[in-house]
């Protein structure tokens, strides 16, 4: 059974950086487009970045130039490097396929940007 486990969140000051990781198990990870999603309190979950099987990347306008998505197919892992973090980036971050598959939603990892 496929599982996705997110890690790397935490509390960071505005302007700081974090690197999120998403490890996949039990799947042929390399054939899927993978994405990072986030959900802030009271808001809908949104896709912030995704990466295709050949490494083509797309970003939401709100994170463009600050976030970088990458993947290591040998390790079945997708990453999200987040720089110049802003308070509005505060959310629970999840990874999933694009489009998302309901059974793959994990617990996510909390990112809090605050001074």
C-alpha positions as CSV (number, residue, x, y, z in Angstrom):
1,X,0.0,0.0,0.0
2,X,1.3,3.4,-1.0
3,X,2.1,5.8,1.8
4,X,3.4,9.4,1.8
5,X,5.2,10.8,4.9
6,X,5.9,14.5,5.1
7,X,8.6,16.0,7.4
8,X,10.7,19.1,7.9
9,X,8.2,21.6,9.1
10,X,8.6,23.9,12.1
11,X,8.5,27.4,13.4
12,X,10.6,29.9,11.5
13,X,10.9,33.7,11.5
14,X,9.9,35.8,8.5
15,X,12.7,35.7,5.9
16,X,13.8,32.3,7.1
17,X,14.1,28.9,5.3
18,X,12.8,25.4,5.6
19,X,13.2,22.2,3.6
20,X,10.3,19.8,3.5
21,X,10.7,16.2,2.5
22,X,8.1,13.7,1.4
23,X,9.0,10.0,1.4
24,X,6.9,7.6,-0.6
25,X,6.8,3.9,0.1
26,X,5.2,1.0,-1.7
27,X,4.9,2.6,-5.1
28,X,6.6,3.0,-8.4
29,X,7.2,6.7,-7.5
30,X,9.1,7.7,-10.5
31,X,6.1,7.6,-12.9
32,X,3.9,10.2,-11.2
33,X,3.8,13.9,-11.2
34,X,4.2,14.9,-7.6
35,X,3.1,18.1,-5.9
36,X,3.2,20.0,-2.6
37,X,-0.1,21.3,-1.3
38,X,-0.8,23.5,1.7
39,X,-3.9,24.3,3.7
40,X,-4.0,27.4,6.0
41,X,-6.6,27.7,8.8
42,X,-10.0,28.5,7.3
43,X,-8.8,28.1,3.7
44,X,-9.0,25.5,1.0
45,X,-6.1,23.3,0.3
46,X,-4.0,24.6,-2.6
47,X,-1.3,23.3,-4.9
48,X,1.8,25.4,-4.5
49,X,4.3,23.5,-6.6
50,X,4.5,20.3,-8.7
51,X,7.2,18.4,-10.6
52,X,6.7,16.0,-13.5
53,X,8.5,12.7,-14.0
54,X,11.1,14.5,-16.2
55,X,11.7,17.3,-13.8
56,X,9.5,20.1,-15.3
57,X,8.4,22.4,-12.4
58,X,5.4,24.7,-12.0
59,X,4.7,27.1,-9.1
60,X,1.8,29.0,-7.8
61,X,2.3,32.8,-8.2
62,X,2.4,33.2,-4.4
63,X,5.6,31.2,-4.0
64,X,7.3,31.7,-7.4
65,X,10.9,32.7,-6.9
66,X,11.0,31.6,-3.2
67,X,10.2,27.9,-3.3
68,X,11.9,25.2,-5.2
69,X,10.5,21.7,-5.7
70,X,12.8,18.8,-6.5
71,X,12.7,15.0,-6.5
72,X,15.0,12.1,-6.1
73,X,13.4,9.1,-7.8
74,X,16.1,6.7,-6.5
75,X,15.0,7.6,-2.9
76,X,11.3,7.9,-3.7
77,X,11.4,11.4,-2.2
78,X,10.2,14.8,-3.2
79,X,11.5,18.0,-1.6
80,X,10.3,21.6,-1.1
81,X,13.0,24.2,-0.4
82,X,11.3,27.2,1.0
83,X,13.2,30.5,1.3
84,X,12.2,34.1,2.2
85,X,9.3,32.7,4.1
86,X,6.4,35.0,4.9
87,X,3.7,34.8,7.6
88,X,1.1,34.0,4.9
89,X,3.1,30.8,4.2
90,X,1.9,29.4,7.5
91,X,-0.1,26.2,6.8
92,X,0.0,22.5,6.9
93,X,2.0,21.2,3.9
94,X,1.1,17.9,2.2
95,X,2.5,16.0,-0.7
96,X,0.5,14.0,-3.1
97,X,0.3,13.1,-6.8
98,X,-1.1,15.6,-9.3
99,X,-4.0,15.3,-9.5
100,X,-4.2,14.2,-5.9
101,X,-5.3,10.7,-4.9
102,X,-7.5,10.8,-1.8
103,X,-6.0,7.7,-0.2
104,X,-2.6,9.2,-0.3
105,X,-3.3,12.3,1.9
106,X,-1.0,12.0,4.9
107,X,-0.7,13.9,8.2
108,X,1.2,16.8,6.6
109,X,3.8,18.9,8.3
110,X,3.1,22.2,10.0
111,X,5.0,25.3,8.9
112,X,4.6,28.4,11.0
113,X,6.2,31.6,10.0
114,X,6.1,34.1,12.9
115,X,8.4,36.5,14.8
